[in-house]
Structure formats: structure tokens, C-alpha cells
């Protein structure tokens, strides 16, 4: 444990010393590689010493970084002053100021980088449409392409993308994105399957804290125009809910007791089932053999976990707005 605090302290001390020397050289217009190297060495040694003395005091957060930086800077500044035959305490004071400033700048840059990195991680589970009727042939197949999906979005849904987005139509096995592979999805060039080995027509995954959607479509979704249109709307609604920061979570339905519904029953799918029924009736497609969700009685739904809240009224409002765009 002590060794790790020394190492961590040395790393922090070296970073602070580097920043201090660069700032000081810019202010005083004095730069030398020898001085820079000496500054790094002093920073590493004093940082290790500081780490040992503080027992690895956390430098997390802006205030912590400034405190540790000022400590490293004070010690480094004092030692550097002795090397230059200057006043030790003046060097400590100057070093503490430079150290605090440098650590604050480094902490700020780190915060920005972390925000960017964390925002890139996709949020929650990927929402999907299961293919429960894969043995049926639904009319005349249409072109399976991203362009075809985008045409459907523009013509049938008036371009109702809730956020910036990309559309991927799978063709080859290596087309499957890594983030889906990481969650157990497989694609053999024909059939997309989830981690439970269920066949999937399409998926929606939010990125950048729900500000960007990635829609992925398997070949079976294009077995008819009607199937593609319905599935596209289904995925756009997932994306719309995500964009409103409404995550997808499991629901159960109340019967005489309480029993778990099929694992595709989520808050998203409960409301989407109502949209599918309205939309297919509006288009006159309700009797076509299209893969669709059974209509769910939303009044009987409740979250499977007590920490979740089913925002039924808000989701219905969002769904109805989406439906009206397709008229």
C-alpha cells in the first residue's frame, strides 16, 4: 500500500513539476531542457515524499487536486530555490502558488476529458424488436439498406428522428458493431440473435448521454415494406423515449396475483404496443401477418423493480405526438 502511494505521489508530483516549469518559463522567458529535466526529477522525488507523508491523500476533485498540487509545488519550489541560491521560503511560496495553479489546470483538463469519455459510453440496455414470426413470408421483400430505412423515416414518419442518429443495415457477419458483440449479440450474415439466442429484427442504442442514437436493422426486417415501416417506427419510439431520458426497464402485469410477463415486456414496449395497434389500424395493415407486440393494458402494468417509476401519462403523450407525425 505504501509503495502504491509513493508511486501515485511521484506521478502527480512529476505532472505538477512539469506544469510549473512550463508556466514559469513562459512567464520569465527562461527555458532549458536541463532545467526541465531537473524539475521533473525534483517533482518525482517530492511527490513520492508527499504521497508517503499524506498516506495517499486523494487528489480527486478540483479542491483535492489544488491542495496536493500546492504541497508538491511548495516542496519542489523550496528545493529549486536552494539549487538556484535563492530564498528557500520565497521558493516555497512561489512553488505553492504555481503548484496549485498547475494542478487546477490539469484537473480541469482531466474533467473535460472524462466528461467526453463518459458521454461516449452507451446508456442502459439496447432496446430491440424480437422476430417471432421468422418462418413466414410477408409479401414482397424490399431492398435491405440504410438508404431504404432513411426513406421510410422521411416518407412515413416525416423525418421524425428524435436526435442525431445513424442507421446500419447488416449484410455481412463482420458488420455487427462491437458494442452489440460485447452484449452477446451474434450475426451470421442472415440472422441477428441476442444473448438469449432470440432472433432480433432491429435494435436501438443511445450514445452521448441519450443525444445520439444508433439503429441497427437485420435482413429479416426487409421481408416486406409493411414490416420495415412498422419496425422502423418501433425503433424510432425507443429512440424518442431515450432522448427524453426515459430508460427502458422490465415491467410485470397484475393478474389474480402478480406474475412476470414475457421478458420483452418493458415500459417502452408497453407503450409501443399501443402505438403499433393504432398505427397498423390507421394504415389498414392490422390483418397483415406483420410481427407486432400484443396490445398491453397499461393500467395493469407495474415496474418489476421498486426503484423504477412508470411515467405512463408522459410516455403516452410522447407516443401520441409521434403517431400524429405519421398521419
N, C-alpha and C positions, 0 to 999 in steps of 0.2 A: 504493500500500500504506500509506504514512504517513498519507494523508488518511483512509483507512478506519479506522485505529487511533485517530485523533483523534475521528472521529465516534462510534465504538464507545465510546471513553472518555467522551465528552461525555454519551452516553445513560446509561451506567452511573452517572456522576457525578451527573447530574440525578436519577436514581431514588434514589440513596443520600441526596442532599441533601434531597429531598422527605421521605423516611422519617425522616431525622434531625430535620428541623424539626418534623414532626408529633409524634415521640416527645418532643422537648424541650419543645414547647408543652404537651403533656399533663402532663408532669412538673412544669413550672414554672407552668402555667396562664397562659401568655402566648402569645396568637395574634394575628397581624395579617397581612392579605393582602400588605401591603408587605414585611414581613419574609419571608413565604413566597416571594414573587417574587424577592427579593434572594438568598435561599438557593438557589433554582433556578438563578439566573444564576451564582452562585459555584460551584455544583456542576458546571454545564456546563463552565465555564472550567477549573476544577481537574481535572475528569475528562478533558477533552481533553489537558491538560498531562500528567496521569498516564499516559494512553494513549500519548502520544508518548514519554515517558521510558522506559516499560516495553516499548515496541515491540509493544504489543498483547498483553501477557501474558494468557494465558487465564484467564477467571474461571469456567471450567466447574468444576462440583463445589462442594461446600459449602466446603471449605478455600480454594479459589481465590477464591470469592466473598467470603469473610471478609477475606482478605488485601487484595484490591483495594479492598473497601469501607473497610477501616481506613486505607488510604493516602489515598483520596479524602476520608475523614472528617477525617483529621489536617490535610490542607492546607486544606480548607474551614473547619474549626474554628479554625485559626490565623488565617486571613484574617477570619473572622467576629468573632473576638476583637478584632482590631485595629480593625474598624469600630465595635465597642462600647466601645473604650478599656479592654479587659481584657488580662490577661497572655497573650501570644502562645503560650507553651508550655503554659499551662493549657488554652487553647483547642484546641491540637493534641491534647493528651491526651484531653480530653473528646470532641473530634471523632472521634478514632480509635476510642474505645470505642463511641460512638453509631454510627459508620460500620460497624464490624464487626457490631454487633448488628442494624442495619437490613439490611445485606447478607445476613446469615444468615437473617433472617426472609423476605426477598424470595426468596432461593434456595430456602428450604423450601417456600414457596407455589408457586414455579415447578416444583419437583419434583413436588408433588401434582398440579398441572395437567397436566404432561407425562405422569404416570402415567395419568391419566384419558384423555387424548387418545390415548396409545399403546394403551391397553387397548381402545379402541373400534375400532381398525383390525382388520379380519377377518384371520384367520391362515391362511396357506398357500393352496393352491388349493381352489376349490369342488369338492366331490365330486358326481358326477352319475350318473344312470341313463340310458343311451342307449336310444332307441326304435328297435330293429332290425326290428320287425315292423309298421310303421305301416300297411301296406296291409290287414292282417287286421282282421276284426271279431270281437271277443272277447265273445260273449254279449250280455247286455242292459246298455246304459250305465247308470251311476248318476249321481246328482246331483254336479256338479263344484263343490265349495265347500270352504272351510276347515272349516266345521262337519262336513262329511261325513268329512274326513280325521281330525278330532279324535274323531269317533265310532268310527272304525276303531281309532285308538290306544287308546281306552278299552275297547272291547269285545274286540278281537282281541289286543291287547298289554298289557292290564291297566294302561293309563296309563303305560307304560314310557318316559316321556320322561327322558333322562339328565340334562338340565339345564333351566333356564328356556328357553322357546322361543316362537317364533311360526310360524304356518303361513299361507302365502299361496297361494291358488288363482288362477292367472292367467286373466283373461277378456278384457280389452281390451289393445291394444298398449301403452298407456301404463302398464299395471300392472307392467311389468318394472322391478325395482329398479335403481337407478343402479349399485350395486356389480357387478351382473351385466353391465350395459351396458359398464362400464369394462373388463371382461374379455372383451369380444367377443360376448356373448350377444345374440341378437335374438329378438323375438317379434312376430308379425304379427296376433295375435288368435286364431290357431289352432295354430301350431306354434312350439315353442321350439327354437332352434338354438344350439349353442355356437360358439366362434371357428373351429372346423374345419368348420362348416356341417353338423354331425351333429345329427340330431333327438334331443331330450332329453325324458325323461318327468318328471324331478324333480331338484332339486339340494339340497345341504346345505352351509351356510356357517357356520363358527363365528365368534363375536364375543367381545369382552371376555376375551381370552386363554382361549378354549375354555369359557367359563362360560355362554354363551348361543348357541343355535342358531337359524338361520333356514331353514325348509324351504319350498321353492317347488315347486308342482306345476303342470304343463302340462295342458291339457284332455284330451289323449290318455290320460292315466293313468286317467281315469274311464270308459273304454270297457267295463269290466266290473268287478264287485265284486272278483273274484279278482285282477285286475291291480292294482287300487288297494291291496288288502290287502298283496300281495307287495311292491309298490314302497314302500309306507309303511314296512314292516319293514326293507327295504333301506336307506332313508334314516335310520331310527332307529338302525341299527347304525353307519352313518357317524358320526352324532352321538355315539353311545356311545364309539366309538374316539377321536374328537376330545376328548371330555370327559375321557378318561384320558391326554390329551396324546400320543396315538399319531397322528402325522401320516400323511397319505396320500402315498405315493411310488411311482414306477414300479418294476416288477419284470420280470425276464426268467425264462424257463423253460429248464432244461437239457435238451437233446436229445442227439444224437450230438456236436454241438458246442454252441455257445450261440447262440441266436437271439432276437431281440426278439419278444415276443408282441404281439397287438393292443394299441393304446395305452390301452385300458381296463384292462389288467392292472396293478393296484396291489396293495400289501399289503392294503389294505382289501377290494378286490374279490376277492382270492384267498380270504380267509376268508368273505366274504359269499356267495361261490358255494357253499361247503359248507353254510352256513345255508339258502340258498334250496332246495338239494336236499333237506335234512332237513325243512324246513318244508312244502314242497309235497307231499312223500310223507306227512307226518303229516296234512295236510288232505285227502289223496286227490286233489290237483289236479295231480299230476305229468304227466298226459297231456293236460291242457288246453293250448290254444295261448297260453300266457302268456309274455310277454317275460321271459327269465331268462338269467343268466350260465351259460356252460358250466362244469361242475364242474372245478375246478382241483386237481391233485395238489400239495398244499402242500410235500411233501418235495422236489419238484424246483424250487421257486422260489428265486430269489436276487435281492437288490437290484440294480437297474440301475446304481446309483452306489455306490462303495465306502464312502462316508461314512454309509450307512444300515444299520440293523440290523433284521432281520425278527424281531419278537417273536412268533413263531408260537404258542408254548405259552400265553402270556398272552392273545393275541387269541382263541385257541380257547376258553379258559376264559371270557372275556367273552361270546363268541358263544353258548356253551352255556347260560350263565346267562340270556341274553336269550331263547334258544329255550324254556327251561323256563317262562318267564313267559307264553308264548303257549299253553301246554297247558291 
